[in-house]
Amino acid sequence: MPVAAALVAVFSVRPLRLYLPARATFSDYHRVAYASSTYAQASHCSDAALPTTMARLFLPPVLLALSLAAATLILNVGVAEACSWQWPWPRHVFRGRYGRRYGISSIVTEAMFSSMFLHKDDTACPAKGFYTYSSFVRAAEWFPEFGSGAHHVDADTRKREVAAFLAQISHETTGGWATAPDGPYSWGLCFKEEINASSNYCDADNKEWRCVDGKSYHGRGPMQLSWNYNYGPAGEALCFDGLQEPELVASDPVLAFKAALWFWMTPQEPKPSCHDVMLGRYVPTEADKQANRTAGFGLTTNIINGGLECNRPDDPRVEDRIGYYRRYCEILDVKDLGDNLDCAQQMPYS
C-alpha cells in the first residue's frame, strides 16, 4: 500500500501538461502522443529554454526515486530486488504506448522514396536537391505516432497512412502534367514554395496569431503551409518563430517536413487530424454526419483544402490526389485502399 500511495502521489504531478496549449483539447491518447513529441521538441529547442524544460521533466524521476527509497526501507525490499526493478514511465510517455514502435524507414526505404519521387531533383523542379530522404526520416522522428500508432495497429493501416500523407504532399508540390515523363504521379515534391502567391495570406481578424508587417504566409514546404493561424501554432510546436520567420519552412528541409507532419498530426477543431482519420480513430460528430463527412482518404482532402475542392463531382485536383495515393499504395503494397477516396459528396468545413 505505501508503494502504491507513493506512485499515485508522484504521477499526480503530471508536469508534461504544462506544455499543452490551453486552446487545444486532447483525449488521453492524444496527450500521450503530444507529450512524446513535446519531449523530442524540447531537446532541440534553444539552450535558453532547455534548462527549464529539463527541470520540469526531471521532477517526477526525483520524486519517484525518493518515494521508492522510502518504500524500500518500510517494506524491507532486498537491495538486489530494488536495483533490478525497471521503471516503465519514460518509455510509456516518451514513446507513446507499450508495444513495438515502427520507424518510418521500416515502411518507406530510401529506394522506395526515390522511386516515388522520380523527378524531384530534376533541373525543371525549383525544389531540386531540397527534399531528401534523410530529412523526411529525421522529421518523422519528432512524431513517433506517424506511421506507427499503438501496438494494435496493423501493418496495412500504417502503410496506408504513410501513402495518404505522401500523396497529399505530392499533390501540393506537384510538377506533373498529363503527359509528363513516367506519368503525372512521379512528379511530387517539385516545389518548396508557392510561386506568384496571390496574397500574403494574412488573416488580420485573427488576434491570437497576429501577422508581422512585411511577412508573407503563403504556401511553403511539402504541405504548402499557409496563413498566419497555421504558421503561428506550427512554430510554437516546432520551436521556431513561425510568425517572424515563416521563410524557414522553405529553407530548412527537416523543418519543412516537420511542418507538414505537424499539420497532418494536429486536430484543429472542428476538424479531426488526418492522422486519426487514416488510423480509423475518427468519430464523426452530428455536424459531420449531416455534412456526409465520412472516413477515408477523401476526408483528409477535405481537411486540407475542402473549401475549394469538396462537394463538387470530378474535381481534377481531387483526382490528382487520388492518383498519387493509388500509386503509393501500390509501391508500399497496401492491400486495402479504404472507402471514400474522394470528397465529392462531402460538405467542406468552411
C-alpha contacts under 8 A as a table, 3 or more apart, distances in Angstrom:
res1	aa1	res2	aa2	distance
1	M	4	A	5.12
1	M	5	A	6.12
2	P	5	A	5.06
2	P	6	A	6.06
2	P	71	A	6.31
3	V	6	A	5.09
3	V	7	L	6.22
3	V	67	S	7.49
3	V	68	L	6.94
3	V	71	A	5.60
4	A	7	L	5.13
4	A	8	V	6.20
5	A	8	V	5.12
5	A	9	A	6.21
6	A	9	A	5.13
6	A	10	V	6.23
6	A	64	L	7.60
6	A	67	S	5.61
6	A	68	L	7.54
6	A	71	A	7.94
7	L	10	V	5.11
7	L	11	F	6.13
7	L	64	L	6.98
7	L	67	S	7.46
8	V	11	F	5.38
8	V	12	S	6.05
9	A	12	S	5.33
9	A	13	V	7.23
10	V	13	V	5.86
10	V	60	P	6.28
10	V	63	L	6.24
10	V	64	L	6.03
11	F	14	R	5.87
11	F	60	P	7.27
13	V	60	P	7.38
14	R	17	R	6.03
15	P	18	L	5.72
15	P	56	R	6.33
15	P	57	L	6.86
15	P	60	P	7.91
16	L	19	Y	5.78
16	L	20	L	7.56
16	L	35	A	6.38
16	L	56	R	7.79
16	L	57	L	7.11
17	R	20	L	5.32
17	R	35	A	7.85
19	Y	35	A	7.86
19	Y	38	T	7.28
20	L	24	A	7.20
20	L	34	Y	7.92
21	P	24	A	5.47
22	A	25	T	7.82
26	F	29	Y	7.59
26	F	30	H	5.38
26	F	31	R	5.69
27	S	30	H	5.18
27	S	31	R	6.13
28	D	31	R	4.99
28	D	32	V	6.39
29	Y	32	V	5.38
29	Y	33	A	6.56
30	H	33	A	5.04
30	H	34	Y	5.87
31	R	34	Y	4.98
31	R	35	A	5.91
32	V	35	A	5.14
32	V	36	S	6.26
32	V	93	V	5.88
32	V	94	F	7.80
32	V	96	G	5.67
32	V	97	R	7.75
33	A	36	S	5.10
33	A	37	S	6.42
33	A	93	V	7.79
33	A	94	F	7.98
33	A	95	R	7.74
33	A	96	G	5.35
33	A	143	F	7.89
33	A	144	P	7.67
33	A	145	E	6.57
34	Y	37	S	5.13
34	Y	38	T	5.94
35	A	38	T	4.90
35	A	39	Y	6.15
35	A	93	V	6.61
35	A	94	F	6.63
36	S	39	Y	5.44
36	S	40	A	6.59
36	S	93	V	5.96
36	S	94	F	4.14
36	S	95	R	5.74
36	S	96	G	6.12
36	S	143	F	7.74
36	S	144	P	7.48
37	S	40	A	5.13
37	S	41	Q	6.09
37	S	94	F	7.55
37	S	142	W	5.40
37	S	143	F	5.59
37	S	144	P	7.19
38	T	41	Q	4.91
38	T	42	A	5.98
38	T	237	A	7.52
39	Y	42	A	5.09
39	Y	43	S	6.41
39	Y	94	F	6.76
40	A	43	S	5.37
40	A	44	H	6.84
40	A	142	W	5.91
41	Q	44	H	5.30
41	Q	45	C	6.33
41	Q	142	W	6.87
41	Q	237	A	7.51
41	Q	238	L	6.27
41	Q	239	C	6.88
42	A	45	C	5.16
42	A	49	A	7.93
42	A	50	L	6.53
42	A	53	T	6.70
42	A	239	C	7.85
43	S	50	L	6.87
44	H	239	C	7.75
45	C	49	A	6.64
45	C	50	L	6.51
45	C	239	C	5.65
46	S	49	A	5.55
46	S	50	L	6.32
46	S	239	C	7.91
47	D	50	L	5.02
47	D	51	P	7.18
48	A	51	P	6.83
49	A	52	T	5.94
49	A	53	T	6.35
50	L	53	T	5.03
50	L	54	M	5.96
51	P	54	M	5.20
51	P	55	A	5.98
52	T	55	A	5.08
52	T	56	R	6.31
53	T	56	R	5.32
53	T	57	L	6.31
54	M	57	L	4.91
54	M	58	F	5.83
55	A	58	F	5.01
55	A	59	L	6.26
56	R	59	L	5.40
57	L	60	P	6.82
58	F	61	P	5.68
58	F	62	V	6.62
59	L	62	V	5.39
59	L	63	L	6.39
60	P	63	L	5.15
60	P	64	L	5.88
61	P	64	L	5.03
61	P	65	A	5.96
62	V	65	A	5.17
62	V	66	L	6.34
63	L	66	L	5.19
63	L	67	S	6.13
64	L	67	S	5.00
64	L	68	L	6.02
65	A	68	L	5.18
65	A	69	A	6.10
66	L	69	A	5.09
66	L	70	A	6.28
67	S	70	A	5.20
67	S	71	A	6.12
68	L	71	A	4.96
68	L	72	T	5.93
69	A	72	T	5.01
69	A	73	L	6.44
70	A	73	L	5.26
70	A	74	I	6.23
71	A	74	I	5.05
71	A	75	L	5.91
71	A	76	N	7.96
72	T	75	L	5.38
72	T	76	N	5.48
72	T	77	V	4.98
72	T	78	G	7.78
72	T	82	A	7.34
73	L	76	N	5.06
73	L	77	V	6.90
77	V	81	E	6.78
77	V	82	A	6.51
78	G	81	E	5.26
78	G	82	A	6.20
79	V	82	A	5.12
79	V	83	C	6.13
80	A	83	C	5.25
80	A	84	S	6.19
81	E	84	S	5.30
81	E	85	W	6.44
82	A	85	W	5.46
87	W	90	P	7.52
88	P	91	R	5.61
88	P	92	H	6.23
89	W	92	H	5.03
89	W	93	V	6.13
90	P	93	V	5.28
90	P	94	F	5.52
90	P	95	R	7.61
91	R	94	F	5.44
91	R	95	R	5.33
91	R	96	G	7.39
91	R	97	R	7.80
91	R	98	Y	7.57
92	H	95	R	5.73
92	H	96	G	5.56
92	H	97	R	5.27
92	H	98	Y	6.03
93	V	96	G	5.44
93	V	97	R	7.21
95	R	98	Y	7.98
95	R	101	R	7.89
95	R	144	P	6.87
96	G	144	P	7.45
96	G	145	E	7.17
96	G	150	A	7.48
97	R	150	A	5.99
97	R	151	H	7.32
98	Y	150	A	7.62
98	Y	151	H	6.95
99	G	150	A	7.26
99	G	151	H	4.94
100	R	151	H	6.02
101	R	144	P	7.82
101	R	148	S	6.20
101	R	149	G	7.94
101	R	150	A	7.94
101	R	151	H	7.16
102	Y	106	S	6.41
102	Y	147	G	7.22
102	Y	148	S	5.23
103	G	106	S	5.57
103	G	107	I	7.46
103	G	141	E	7.65
103	G	144	P	7.43
103	G	147	G	7.52
103	G	148	S	7.07
104	I	107	I	5.39
104	I	108	V	6.14
104	I	137	V	6.47
104	I	140	A	6.81
104	I	146	F	7.73
104	I	147	G	6.24
104	I	148	S	7.75
105	S	108	V	5.02
105	S	109	T	5.25
105	S	110	E	7.64
105	S	137	V	6.83
106	S	109	T	6.67
107	I	147	G	7.74
107	I	159	K	6.44
107	I	332	L	7.38
108	V	112	M	5.86
108	V	113	F	6.33
108	V	332	L	7.44
109	T	112	M	5.12
109	T	113	F	6.21
110	E	113	F	4.99
110	E	114	S	6.23
110	E	133	Y	6.18
111	A	114	S	5.18
111	A	115	S	6.28
112	M	115	S	5.04
112	M	116	M	6.14
112	M	331	I	7.28
113	F	116	M	5.16
113	F	117	F	6.32
113	F	133	Y	6.70
114	S	117	F	5.32
114	S	118	L	5.85
115	S	118	L	5.42
116	M	186	S	6.19
116	M	188	G	7.94
116	M	328	Y	6.98
116	M	331	I	7.80
117	F	120	K	5.58
117	F	186	S	5.53
117	F	187	W	6.02
117	F	188	G	5.74
117	F	189	L	7.02
118	L	121	D	7.82
118	L	186	S	5.59
118	L	187	W	6.62
119	H	122	D	5.19
119	H	125	C	7.67
119	H	186	S	6.56
119	H	187	W	5.42
119	H	188	G	7.58
119	H	190	C	7.39
120	K	125	C	6.24
120	K	127	A	6.96
120	K	128	K	5.98
120	K	129	G	7.58
120	K	131	Y	7.65
120	K	187	W	6.25
120	K	188	G	6.44
120	K	189	L	5.49
120	K	190	C	4.90
121	D	125	C	6.51
121	D	127	A	7.05
121	D	128	K	4.09
121	D	129	G	5.33
121	D	130	F	7.92
121	D	190	C	7.55
122	D	125	C	5.50
122	D	128	K	5.99
123	T	126	P	7.36
123	T	128	K	6.41
124	A	128	K	7.93
125	C	128	K	5.44
125	C	175	G	6.98
125	C	190	C	4.77
125	C	191	F	6.34
126	P	190	C	6.31
126	P	191	F	5.46
126	P	192	K	7.13
127	A	130	F	5.34
127	A	131	Y	7.13
127	A	189	L	7.10
127	A	190	C	5.38
127	A	191	F	4.85
127	A	192	K	5.30
128	K	131	Y	7.61
128	K	190	C	7.07
129	G	132	T	6.95
130	F	192	K	7.79
130	F	253	P	6.05
131	Y	135	S	6.90
131	Y	136	F	7.53
131	Y	189	L	6.94
131	Y	253	P	5.97
132	T	135	S	5.32
132	T	136	F	6.51
132	T	253	P	7.51
133	Y	136	F	5.14
133	Y	137	V	6.31
134	S	137	V	5.11
134	S	138	R	6.06
135	S	138	R	5.11
135	S	139	A	6.06
135	S	253	P	5.98
135	S	254	V	4.64
135	S	257	F	7.20
136	F	139	A	5.23
136	F	140	A	6.20
136	F	254	V	6.54
136	F	257	F	5.96
137	V	140	A	5.11
137	V	141	E	6.48
138	R	141	E	5.31
138	R	142	W	7.40
138	R	254	V	6.64
139	A	142	W	5.70
139	A	143	F	7.48
139	A	254	V	5.47
139	A	255	L	7.01
139	A	257	F	5.75
139	A	258	K	4.97
139	A	261	L	7.84
140	A	143	F	5.25
140	A	144	P	6.70
140	A	146	F	6.94
140	A	257	F	7.82
140	A	258	K	7.07
140	A	261	L	7.39
141	E	144	P	5.62
142	W	258	K	7.52
143	F	146	F	5.66
143	F	261	L	7.51
143	F	265	M	7.99
144	P	147	G	7.78
144	P	148	S	6.76
144	P	149	G	7.90
145	E	148	S	4.98
145	E	149	G	4.71
145	E	150	A	7.50
146	F	149	G	6.52
146	F	161	E	7.93
146	F	162	V	7.67
146	F	265	M	7.54
146	F	275	H	7.22
147	G	158	R	4.72
147	G	159	K	6.57
147	G	161	E	6.21
147	G	162	V	5.75
148	S	151	H	7.80
148	S	153	V	7.43
148	S	158	R	5.84
149	G	152	H	7.83
149	G	153	V	6.03
149	G	158	R	7.36
149	G	279	L	7.66
150	A	153	V	5.74
151	H	154	D	7.97
153	V	157	T	6.55
153	V	158	R	6.95
153	V	279	L	7.72
154	D	157	T	5.50
154	D	158	R	6.52
155	A	158	R	5.12
155	A	159	K	6.20
156	D	159	K	5.19
156	D	160	R	5.98
156	D	334	V	5.68
156	D	335	K	6.57
156	D	336	D	7.36
157	T	160	R	4.97
157	T	161	E	6.27
157	T	278	M	7.45
157	T	279	L	6.29
158	R	161	E	5.35
158	R	162	V	6.54
158	R	279	L	7.41
159	K	162	V	5.16
159	K	163	A	6.11
159	K	329	C	7.64
159	K	332	L	6.58
159	K	334	V	6.37
160	R	163	A	5.07
160	R	164	A	6.14
160	R	278	M	7.21
160	R	329	C	6.63
160	R	334	V	6.18
160	R	336	D	7.98
160	R	337	L	6.87
161	E	164	A	5.07
161	E	165	F	6.26
161	E	275	H	7.04
161	E	278	M	5.32
161	E	279	L	6.82
162	V	165	F	5.13
162	V	166	L	6.15
163	A	166	L	5.23
163	A	167	A	5.98
163	A	325	Y	5.98
163	A	328	Y	5.32
163	A	329	C	5.65
163	A	332	L	7.41
164	A	167	A	5.05
164	A	168	Q	6.22
164	A	278	M	7.76
164	A	297	F	6.71
164	A	325	Y	5.74
165	F	168	Q	5.26
165	F	169	I	6.34
165	F	264	W	7.47
166	L	169	I	5.29
166	L	170	S	5.94
166	L	325	Y	7.61
166	L	328	Y	7.63
167	A	170	S	5.04
167	A	171	H	6.35
167	A	321	R	6.02
167	A	322	I	7.49
167	A	324	Y	4.87
167	A	325	Y	4.79
167	A	328	Y	7.05
168	Q	171	H	5.33
168	Q	172	E	6.32
168	Q	223	M	7.35
168	Q	301	T	7.57
168	Q	321	R	6.04
168	Q	324	Y	7.76
168	Q	325	Y	7.73
169	I	172	E	4.96
169	I	173	T	6.21
169	I	188	G	7.36
169	I	189	L	7.19
169	I	222	P	5.03
169	I	223	M	5.01
169	I	224	Q	7.91
169	I	260	A	7.83
170	S	173	T	5.24
170	S	174	T	5.46
170	S	187	W	7.40
170	S	188	G	3.99
170	S	189	L	5.57
170	S	222	P	7.32
170	S	321	R	7.79
170	S	324	Y	7.07
171	H	174	T	4.96
171	H	188	G	6.45
171	H	317	R	7.96
171	H	320	D	6.62
171	H	321	R	5.59
171	H	324	Y	7.32
172	E	188	G	7.96
172	E	189	L	7.97
172	E	222	P	6.71
172	E	223	M	5.94
172	E	224	Q	6.29
173	T	188	G	5.72
173	T	189	L	4.88
173	T	190	C	5.51
173	T	191	F	4.94
173	T	192	K	6.88
173	T	222	P	6.23
173	T	223	M	7.56
173	T	224	Q	7.41
174	T	187	W	5.56
174	T	188	G	4.48
174	T	189	L	6.02
174	T	190	C	5.60
174	T	191	F	6.90
175	G	187	W	5.25
175	G	188	G	6.43
175	G	189	L	7.65
175	G	190	C	5.29
175	G	191	F	7.21
176	G	180	A	5.85
176	G	183	G	7.56
176	G	184	P	4.52
176	G	185	Y	6.63
176	G	186	S	7.14
176	G	187	W	4.95
176	G	188	G	7.38
177	W	180	A	5.16
177	W	183	G	7.72
177	W	184	P	5.04
178	A	183	G	6.95
178	A	184	P	5.46
179	T	183	G	6.33
179	T	184	P	6.72
180	A	183	G	5.13
180	A	184	P	5.36
181	P	184	P	7.41
182	D	185	Y	7.80
182	D	186	S	6.17
183	G	186	S	5.94
184	P	187	W	6.22
185	Y	188	G	6.80
185	Y	320	D	7.88
185	Y	323	G	6.65
185	Y	324	Y	5.37
185	Y	327	R	7.31
187	W	190	C	6.28
189	L	192	K	7.15
189	L	222	P	6.55
191	F	194	E	7.37
191	F	221	G	7.89
191	F	222	P	7.90
192	K	220	R	5.73
192	K	221	G	4.90
192	K	222	P	6.50
192	K	224	Q	7.60
192	K	250	A	5.78
193	E	218	H	7.86
193	E	219	G	5.82
193	E	220	R	4.32
193	E	221	G	6.18
193	E	224	Q	6.87
193	E	250	A	6.21
194	E	197	A	5.94
194	E	218	H	6.51
194	E	219	G	5.06
194	E	220	R	6.21
194	E	224	Q	7.20
197	A	200	N	7.16
197	A	218	H	6.39
197	A	219	G	7.99
199	S	202	C	7.90
199	S	216	S	7.83
199	S	218	H	7.28
200	N	215	K	7.28
200	N	216	S	4.31
200	N	217	Y	5.44
200	N	218	H	5.71
200	N	227	W	7.96
201	Y	216	S	6.51
201	Y	217	Y	5.11
201	Y	218	H	5.54
201	Y	226	S	6.70
201	Y	227	W	4.85
201	Y	228	N	6.96
202	C	211	C	6.15
202	C	216	S	7.26
202	C	217	Y	6.46
202	C	227	W	5.74
202	C	228	N	5.70
203	D	206	N	5.67
203	D	211	C	7.54
203	D	227	W	6.87
203	D	228	N	6.61
203	D	229	Y	7.51
204	A	207	K	7.29
204	A	210	R	6.94
204	A	211	C	6.89
206	N	209	W	5.96
206	N	210	R	6.29
206	N	229	Y	7.11
207	K	210	R	5.40
208	E	229	Y	7.89
209	W	228	N	6.20
209	W	229	Y	5.55
209	W	232	G	5.70
209	W	233	P	7.93
209	W	243	L	7.59
210	R	228	N	7.05
210	R	243	L	7.63
211	C	215	K	7.32
211	C	228	N	6.10
211	C	243	L	6.40
212	V	215	K	5.65
212	V	243	L	6.28
212	V	244	Q	6.31
215	K	243	L	7.69
215	K	244	Q	7.24
215	K	245	E	7.90
215	K	246	P	7.52
216	S	246	P	7.42
217	Y	225	L	7.94
217	Y	226	S	5.47
217	Y	227	W	4.98
217	Y	228	N	5.79
217	Y	231	Y	7.19
217	Y	246	P	6.53
218	H	224	Q	7.69
218	H	225	L	7.21
218	H	226	S	4.97
218	H	227	W	6.45
219	G	223	M	7.77
219	G	224	Q	3.99
219	G	225	L	4.85
219	G	226	S	4.61
219	G	227	W	7.93
220	R	223	M	7.08
220	R	224	Q	4.19
220	R	225	L	5.22
220	R	226	S	6.99
220	R	247	E	7.77
220	R	249	V	5.99
220	R	250	A	5.54
220	R	256	A	7.61
221	G	224	Q	4.94
221	G	225	L	6.44
221	G	249	V	5.72
221	G	250	A	5.52
221	G	253	P	7.92
221	G	256	A	4.75
221	G	257	F	6.83
221	G	259	A	7.37
221	G	260	A	6.90
222	P	225	L	7.82
222	P	256	A	6.52
222	P	257	F	6.34
222	P	260	A	5.93
223	M	259	A	7.67
223	M	260	A	4.89
223	M	263	F	7.84
224	Q	260	A	7.68
225	L	230	N	6.93
225	L	231	Y	7.14
225	L	259	A	7.27
225	L	260	A	7.05
225	L	263	F	7.98
226	S	230	N	6.33
226	S	231	Y	6.94
227	W	230	N	5.55
227	W	231	Y	6.42
228	N	231	Y	4.99
228	N	232	G	5.86
228	N	243	L	6.57
229	Y	232	G	5.59
229	Y	233	P	6.84
230	N	233	P	5.77
230	N	234	A	5.99
231	Y	234	A	5.13
231	Y	235	G	5.94
231	Y	242	G	4.73
231	Y	243	L	6.04
231	Y	246	P	6.65
232	G	235	G	5.31
232	G	236	E	6.38
232	G	241	D	7.20
232	G	242	G	4.93
232	G	243	L	5.41
233	P	236	E	4.91
233	P	237	A	6.15
233	P	242	G	7.50
234	A	237	A	5.18
234	A	238	L	6.01
234	A	242	G	6.61
234	A	259	A	6.38
234	A	262	W	6.69
234	A	263	F	7.71
235	G	238	L	5.08
235	G	239	C	5.62
235	G	240	F	4.67
235	G	241	D	5.09
235	G	242	G	4.26
235	G	243	L	7.55
236	E	239	C	5.48
236	E	240	F	6.43
236	E	241	D	6.87
236	E	242	G	7.32
237	A	262	W	7.97
238	L	255	L	7.94
238	L	258	K	7.45
238	L	259	A	7.60
240	F	245	E	7.67
241	D	244	Q	5.41
241	D	245	E	5.63
241	D	246	P	7.37
242	G	245	E	5.31
242	G	246	P	4.84
243	L	246	P	5.83
245	E	248	L	5.92
246	P	249	V	6.07
247	E	250	A	5.51
247	E	251	S	6.58
248	L	251	S	4.93
248	L	252	D	5.84
248	L	255	L	7.45
248	L	256	A	7.81
249	V	252	D	5.95
249	V	253	P	7.41
249	V	255	L	5.86
249	V	256	A	4.67
249	V	259	A	7.19
250	A	253	P	7.14
250	A	256	A	6.29
251	S	256	A	7.72
252	D	255	L	5.31
252	D	256	A	6.04
253	P	256	A	4.87
253	P	257	F	6.38
254	V	257	F	5.34
254	V	258	K	6.17
255	L	258	K	4.81
255	L	259	A	6.03
256	A	259	A	5.26
256	A	260	A	6.45
257	F	260	A	5.04
257	F	261	L	6.14
258	K	261	L	5.05
258	K	262	W	5.91
259	A	262	W	4.96
259	A	263	F	6.35
260	A	263	F	5.30
260	A	264	W	6.32
261	L	264	W	4.82
261	L	265	M	5.95
262	W	265	M	5.26
262	W	266	T	5.89
263	F	266	T	5.49
263	F	273	S	7.87
264	W	273	S	6.13
264	W	274	C	5.23
264	W	275	H	5.98
265	M	273	S	5.47
265	M	274	C	6.31
265	M	275	H	5.19
265	M	276	D	7.70
266	T	272	P	7.72
266	T	273	S	5.17
266	T	274	C	7.78
266	T	275	H	7.88
267	P	270	P	7.99
267	P	271	K	5.98
267	P	272	P	4.57
267	P	273	S	4.05
267	P	274	C	7.70
268	Q	271	K	5.09
268	Q	272	P	6.28
268	Q	273	S	7.02
269	E	272	P	6.56
270	P	349	Y	7.65
271	K	303	I	6.45
271	K	349	Y	7.33
272	P	276	D	6.86
272	P	277	V	7.17
272	P	282	Y	6.92
272	P	303	I	7.77
273	S	276	D	5.34
273	S	277	V	6.49
273	S	303	I	7.89
274	C	277	V	5.05
274	C	278	M	6.26
274	C	299	L	7.81
274	C	300	T	5.26
274	C	303	I	7.17
275	H	278	M	5.41
275	H	279	L	6.23
276	D	279	L	5.13
276	D	280	G	6.14
276	D	281	R	4.88
276	D	282	Y	5.53
277	V	280	G	5.37
277	V	281	R	5.89
277	V	282	Y	4.91
277	V	295	A	6.09
277	V	296	G	6.65
277	V	297	F	7.93
277	V	299	L	7.41
277	V	300	T	7.17
278	M	281	R	7.63
278	M	295	A	7.79
278	M	296	G	6.55
278	M	297	F	6.99
279	L	282	Y	7.91
280	G	295	A	7.56
282	Y	295	A	6.87
284	P	287	A	7.71
284	P	288	D	5.25
284	P	289	K	6.19
284	P	293	R	7.42
284	P	294	T	7.46
285	T	288	D	4.96
285	T	289	K	6.28
286	E	289	K	5.08
286	E	290	Q	6.27
287	A	290	Q	5.18
287	A	291	A	6.18
288	D	291	A	5.03
288	D	292	N	6.03
288	D	293	R	5.10
288	D	294	T	7.62
289	K	292	N	4.96
289	K	293	R	6.11
289	K	294	T	7.46
290	Q	293	R	7.79
291	A	346	Q	5.96
291	A	347	M	5.03
291	A	348	P	7.80
292	N	345	Q	6.85
292	N	346	Q	5.12
292	N	347	M	6.70
293	R	299	L	6.57
293	R	343	C	7.90
293	R	346	Q	5.22
293	R	347	M	6.81
294	T	299	L	6.56
294	T	340	N	7.06
294	T	346	Q	7.65
295	A	298	G	7.46
295	A	299	L	5.89
295	A	339	D	7.54
295	A	340	N	6.84
296	G	299	L	5.55
296	G	300	T	7.23
296	G	338	G	6.23
296	G	339	D	5.54
296	G	340	N	5.04
296	G	341	L	5.93
297	F	300	T	5.40
297	F	301	T	6.84
297	F	338	G	7.48
297	F	339	D	7.54
297	F	340	N	6.40
297	F	341	L	4.79
297	F	342	D	6.85
298	G	301	T	5.13
298	G	302	N	6.42
298	G	340	N	5.65
298	G	341	L	4.45
298	G	342	D	4.06
298	G	343	C	4.74
299	L	302	N	4.81
299	L	303	I	6.21
299	L	340	N	7.78
299	L	341	L	7.87
299	L	342	D	7.48
299	L	343	C	6.35
300	T	303	I	4.97
300	T	304	I	6.19
301	T	304	I	5.10
301	T	305	N	5.89
301	T	306	G	6.12
301	T	309	E	7.92
301	T	310	C	7.87
301	T	318	V	7.39
301	T	321	R	7.98
301	T	342	D	7.67
301	T	343	C	7.11
302	N	305	N	5.46
302	N	306	G	3.68
302	N	307	G	7.34
302	N	309	E	7.43
302	N	310	C	6.19
302	N	343	C	6.53
302	N	346	Q	7.81
302	N	348	P	6.04
302	N	349	Y	7.42
303	I	306	G	5.92
303	I	348	P	7.97
303	I	349	Y	7.46
305	N	308	L	5.90
305	N	309	E	6.25
305	N	310	C	7.81
306	G	309	E	5.06
306	G	310	C	4.79
306	G	343	C	7.92
306	G	347	M	7.81
306	G	348	P	4.81
306	G	349	Y	6.81
306	G	350	S	7.73
307	G	310	C	6.35
307	G	348	P	5.20
307	G	349	Y	6.88
307	G	350	S	5.80
309	E	312	R	6.72
309	E	315	D	6.53
309	E	317	R	6.98
309	E	318	V	6.58
309	E	343	C	7.84
310	C	313	P	7.97
310	C	315	D	7.93
310	C	318	V	7.99
310	C	343	C	5.12
310	C	344	A	5.31
310	C	345	Q	7.22
310	C	346	Q	6.07
310	C	347	M	6.47
310	C	348	P	5.94
311	N	343	C	6.33
311	N	344	A	4.50
311	N	345	Q	4.94
311	N	346	Q	5.04
311	N	347	M	5.34
311	N	348	P	6.92
312	R	315	D	6.27
312	R	343	C	7.87
312	R	344	A	4.92
312	R	345	Q	7.03
313	P	344	A	4.81
313	P	345	Q	7.46
314	D	318	V	7.46
314	D	319	E	7.01
314	D	344	A	7.10
315	D	318	V	5.41
315	D	319	E	6.38
315	D	344	A	7.74
316	P	319	E	4.93
316	P	320	D	6.10
317	R	320	D	5.04
317	R	321	R	6.44
318	V	321	R	5.17
318	V	322	I	6.34
318	V	342	D	6.52
318	V	343	C	7.73
319	E	322	I	5.04
319	E	323	G	6.09
319	E	342	D	7.61
320	D	323	G	5.02
320	D	324	Y	6.44
321	R	324	Y	5.34
321	R	325	Y	6.26
322	I	325	Y	4.89
322	I	326	R	6.11
322	I	341	L	6.69
322	I	342	D	7.33
323	G	326	R	5.30
323	G	327	R	6.34
324	Y	327	R	5.19
324	Y	328	Y	6.22
325	Y	328	Y	5.29
325	Y	329	C	6.06
326	R	329	C	5.16
326	R	330	E	6.27
326	R	337	L	7.61
327	R	330	E	5.19
327	R	331	I	6.42
328	Y	331	I	4.97
328	Y	332	L	6.05
329	C	332	L	5.12
329	C	333	D	5.82
329	C	334	V	4.91
329	C	335	K	7.94
329	C	337	L	7.10
330	E	333	D	4.96
330	E	334	V	6.18
331	I	334	V	7.86
334	V	337	L	6.71
338	G	341	L	7.29
340	N	343	C	7.11
343	C	346	Q	5.05
